[in-house]
Amino acid sequence: MGIYLDNAATSYPKPDVMINKMTDYMKNIGATAGRGGYKAAVEADRLVYFCREMICKLFNGSDPAKVIFTSNITESLNTVINGFLEKGDHVITSGIEHNAVWRPLKTLERDKCLEISTAPCTNEGITNAEDIEELIRPNTRLIVFTHASNVLGTIQPIGEIGKIAKRHNIKLLVDSAQTAGAYPIDVVKDNIDILAFTGHKSLLGPTGTGGFLINCDMCIEPLKAGGTGGDSTLEFQPDYSPNRYEAGTPNVAGIVGLGESLKYVHTIGVDKIREKEESLINYALKRLSEVKDIEIYGPKDSTKIVGVIAFNLGDIPAEDVAHELDAKYDIMVRVGLHCAPTAHTLMGTLKKGAVRIGIGYFNTKKHIDVLVKALKSISKK
Ligand SMILES: Cc1ncc(COP(=O)(O)O)c(C=O)c1O
């Protein structure tokens, strides 16, 4: 395996304890959760509940029943956006959203006359929370904001946005894809009503896991209907959580793995993870600036970003840079628009895209050194 610098897409490597736990579940338990009364099924229930508890512990949620599992944050965001917003509502969002937010909003704009306002931000993705207050209208029902951009890395002032949302009695939905597990999040302190998360990035869990944590009373219609393992005579989804939103056999193996990777994250501590990543980001920003003709997008300040750095090398097409990094140096990075066209519009890179490195907990300064050396020789040619 070469040097993996695509942790913003999914984290790699995964902790052995997580892989071993999933293997143990599949070899020795096997039963699904929420559907049986025999010992193995009860054990599967316990493991799934443990994961809900771990999520609460990480984000300061108060009720494990309000942790809903989905297959990824895209499904979480779609569930909340589609299940909460009604015809003619107004929503405020950032100008740097991932398509997991942007497309469901645009679809509702087309189909249900949803009104969308995007908060202004600099071309480095820096938002001033006060600008959001000015966008509020009588029909504003939701603010949906990414916690950190997956292209520029910029961390958004979620705590301040939360205060504004609370003051105006507007719900706040946060996309934590790039921060959960990498940056401290407290749904109570930050007044986050719904925190959407994905399991396979900095939570170090397997792909196919994600969810949302409900921290308020809010009427959200479920996206799916189907079996929940109980109350089978009801013709509609039960009205209690989590069953209301978890139709169909869950990804028990994935959730068991996620529970174990969360335990691993807790053992290290998110503060320590952030400390290590911030120092690597700082190092990467410094070293990358040595490369001839490099243009780095986003704030050049490690305290303002997560481990996401996007750049271009002069006129060399981003695809060529990424291809050479892979083919010649075995370095894995992501290239293109990163499913976030609005961020690239801000950066002026909608046509050419950019190269993005995603720094994770298991990266080292050595990895950055090898990357910089490779970029220097690509740039020289
Ligand atoms: C900010 C942001 N939101 C949403 C997503 C979608 O994540 P998933 O593919 O796990 O649903 C990503 C993934 O890259 C992301 O970076």
The ligand as a Gaussian input file, in Angstrom:
#p B3LYP/6-31G(d) Opt

LIG

0 1
 C      -19.211000      17.652000       3.733000
 C      -19.717000      16.329000       3.228000
 N      -21.027000      16.068000       3.278000
 C      -21.531000      14.902000       2.854000
 C      -20.719000      13.918000       2.339000
 C      -21.320000      12.635000       1.884000
 O      -20.854000      11.558000       2.656000
 P      -21.352000      10.079000       2.407000
 O      -20.849000       9.720000       1.049000
 O      -20.738000       9.277000       3.491000
 O      -22.831000      10.100000       2.454000
 C      -19.344000      14.130000       2.261000
 C      -18.453000      13.108000       1.668000
 O      -17.495000      13.342000       1.033000
 C      -18.827000      15.368000       2.724000
 O      -17.526000      15.630000       2.676000

